[in-house]
Amino acid sequence: MKKLILVLAFTFISLASYAQEVTTYYFIRHAEKLRIDKTDRNPRLNFDGVKRAEAWKEVFSNVKFDAIYSTDYNRTKLTAKPTADSQNLPILLYNPRNMYSESFQYNTKGKTVLVVGHSNTTNAFANKVLGEEKYPQIDDSNNSNLYIVTVIDGKVSSVLLKIN
């Protein structure tokens, strides 16, 4: 069912993009992190997180990314790494305090981009692109949301999928 939903979403995006400028953003939160040391502000992924990062690579196996962005934290970079490696792309860093800046918009215009963030930034980044507060903050136990935001000739649409 998950694959069918993704295929339909990708088909919709592909058909809508015919002869138009299309920018597509895929926003995910980092995979499950280690929670052993409560003082560690930069934890790595736990066992389930490593498995989820690999699963994201499979989810995105039919998506040709032009760029992959992550915040500068172990958990986000490690979540992005399997997908970046599979597509021979570097992981580019972005500042979550300056999301959807003019330079980010310029550098990603007309491209397909993966953005890996956090429970309090992933939805906010999607909302910035949408220009509205559509998506609430992600619950700390939720690492499965996939926000696909598409900009076609200045018109913005989105879909939220839950990939378990």
C-alpha positions as a printed NumPy array, in Angstrom:
array([[  0.   ,   0.   ,   0.   ],
       [  2.844,   2.394,   0.872],
       [  4.509,   1.807,  -2.485],
       [  1.215,   2.323,  -4.322],
       [  0.646,   5.653,  -2.571],
       [  4.18 ,   6.766,  -3.385],
       [  3.868,   5.689,  -7.027],
       [  0.603,   7.62 ,  -7.327],
       [  2.13 ,  10.691,  -5.697],
       [  5.184,  10.536,  -7.979],
       [  2.976,  10.005, -11.048],
       [  0.845,  13.   , -10.103],
       [  3.926,  15.147,  -9.665],
       [  5.381,  13.936, -12.968],
       [  2.2  ,  14.593, -14.928],
       [  1.72 ,  17.979, -13.341],
       [  5.262,  18.947, -14.19 ],
       [  4.99 ,  18.398, -17.936],
       [  6.447,  21.487, -19.683],
       [  6.393,  23.547, -16.491],
       [  9.02 ,  24.526, -13.962],
       [  8.664,  22.193, -11.01 ],
       [ 10.417,  22.186,  -7.663],
       [  9.686,  19.234,  -5.408],
       [ 10.731,  19.04 ,  -1.776],
       [ 10.65 ,  15.835,   0.25 ],
       [ 10.793,  16.644,   3.959],
       [ 11.51 ,  13.994,   6.595],
       [ 12.446,  14.065,  10.234],
       [ 15.607,  12.28 ,  11.348],
       [ 15.283,   8.614,  12.247],
       [ 15.151,   7.337,  15.827],
       [ 18.017,   8.63 ,  17.942],
       [ 19.89 ,   7.245,  20.921],
       [ 18.275,   8.418,  24.154],
       [ 20.763,   6.917,  26.616],
       [ 22.485,  10.158,  27.645],
       [ 19.932,  12.933,  28.213],
       [ 22.733,  15.538,  28.171],
       [ 23.923,  14.528,  24.672],
       [ 22.647,  17.263,  22.349],
       [ 24.054,  15.544,  19.27 ],
       [ 23.188,  11.84 ,  19.527],
       [ 23.606,   9.31 ,  16.764],
       [ 20.905,   6.932,  15.55 ],
       [ 19.849,   3.911,  17.563],
       [ 19.384,   0.456,  15.978],
       [ 15.83 ,   1.249,  14.809],
       [ 17.034,   4.579,  13.455],
       [ 19.736,   2.944,  11.351],
       [ 17.108,   0.567,   9.954],
       [ 14.75 ,   3.487,   9.203],
       [ 17.51 ,   5.463,   7.445],
       [ 18.088,   2.423,   5.214],
       [ 14.329,   2.124,   4.667],
       [ 14.147,   5.769,   3.534],
       [ 16.76 ,   4.915,   0.902],
       [ 14.398,   2.218,  -0.393],
       [ 11.358,   4.517,  -0.248],
       [ 13.28 ,   7.023,  -2.377],
       [ 14.797,   4.462,  -4.746],
       [ 12.667,   5.722,  -7.662],
       [ 13.213,   9.403,  -6.931],
       [ 16.156,  11.123,  -8.634],
       [ 17.28 ,  13.815,  -6.219],
       [ 19.266,  16.811,  -7.376],
       [ 20.261,  17.73 ,  -3.824],
       [ 20.034,  16.418,  -0.278],
       [ 20.032,  18.818,   2.664],
       [ 20.438,  18.157,   6.376],
       [ 20.965,  20.137,   9.526],
       [ 24.453,  19.792,  11.011],
       [ 23.572,  17.1  ,  13.554],
       [ 24.649,  13.455,  13.654],
       [ 21.078,  12.121,  13.626],
       [ 20.   ,  14.108,  10.55 ],
       [ 23.174,  13.477,   8.565],
       [ 23.052,   9.761,   9.4  ],
       [ 19.417,   9.646,   8.27 ],
       [ 20.292,  11.305,   4.955],
       [ 23.483,   9.303,   4.338],
       [ 22.079,   6.051,   2.874],
       [ 19.963,   7.958,   0.34 ],
       [ 22.795,  10.383,  -0.467],
       [ 25.264,   7.526,  -0.91 ],
       [ 22.87 ,   5.588,  -3.149],
       [ 22.537,   8.625,  -5.411],
       [ 26.177,   9.725,  -5.233],
       [ 25.217,  13.089,  -3.762],
       [ 26.875,  15.091,  -1.02 ],
       [ 24.868,  16.069,   2.032],
       [ 24.488,  19.831,   1.975],
       [ 23.931,  21.619,   5.272],
       [ 21.22 ,  24.15 ,   5.998],
       [ 20.577,  26.323,   9.011],
       [ 17.206,  25.481,  10.61 ],
       [ 17.049,  29.046,  11.919],
       [ 17.063,  30.35 ,   8.335],
       [ 14.786,  27.924,   6.486],
       [ 13.652,  28.612,   2.944],
       [ 15.981,  31.563,   2.528],
       [ 16.304,  33.352,  -0.815],
       [ 19.548,  31.524,  -1.528],
       [ 17.967,  28.143,  -0.7  ],
       [ 15.046,  28.931,  -3.016],
       [ 17.423,  30.003,  -5.786],
       [ 19.661,  26.926,  -5.389],
       [ 16.731,  24.489,  -5.398],
       [ 14.459,  26.061,  -8.014],
       [ 13.351,  23.51 , -10.585],
       [ 14.981,  20.648,  -8.658],
       [ 13.972,  17.625,  -6.634],
       [ 15.299,  17.954,  -3.106],
       [ 15.365,  15.888,   0.081],
       [ 15.459,  17.859,   3.339],
       [ 16.122,  16.097,   6.652],
       [ 15.227,  17.965,   9.821],
       [ 13.762,  17.665,  13.294],
       [ 10.382,  17.35 ,  15.025],
       [ 10.182,  21.136,  15.358],
       [ 11.649,  22.084,  11.954],
       [ 10.444,  19.576,   9.345],
       [  6.811,  20.673,   9.471],
       [  7.862,  24.316,   9.833],
       [ 10.024,  24.104,   6.694],
       [  7.132,  22.546,   4.729],
       [  4.838,  25.298,   6.038],
       [  7.315,  28.004,   4.931],
       [  7.296,  26.657,   1.384],
       [  3.493,  26.407,   1.475],
       [  3.132,  29.932,   2.851],
       [  0.662,  28.739,   5.487],
       [  0.596,  26.908,   8.819],
       [ -0.865,  23.668,   7.458],
       [  1.166,  21.098,   9.392],
       [  1.525,  21.017,  13.209],
       [  4.758,  20.158,  14.998],
       [  5.669,  16.487,  14.826],
       [  5.282,  14.439,  18.007],
       [  8.663,  13.408,  19.41 ],
       [  7.811,   9.726,  18.941],
       [  6.996,  10.164,  15.227],
       [  9.846,   9.551,  12.773],
       [  7.667,   8.413,   9.878],
       [  6.166,  11.524,   8.275],
       [  6.999,  12.326,   4.667],
       [  5.897,  15.742,   3.454],
       [  6.012,  16.215,  -0.316],
       [  5.691,  19.858,  -1.299],
       [  5.572,  20.742,  -4.975],
       [  5.916,  24.188,  -6.523],
       [  4.718,  24.351, -10.129],
       [  5.068,  27.746, -11.763],
       [  4.6  ,  29.421,  -8.377],
       [  1.583,  27.329,  -7.335],
       [  2.221,  25.214,  -4.24 ],
       [  0.613,  21.922,  -3.216],
       [  1.48 ,  19.258,  -0.68 ],
       [  0.768,  15.794,   0.593],
       [  1.636,  14.171,   3.929],
       [  2.378,  10.443,   3.958],
       [  3.161,   8.25 ,   6.934],
       [  5.827,   5.656,   6.085],
       [  6.174,   3.114,   8.887]])
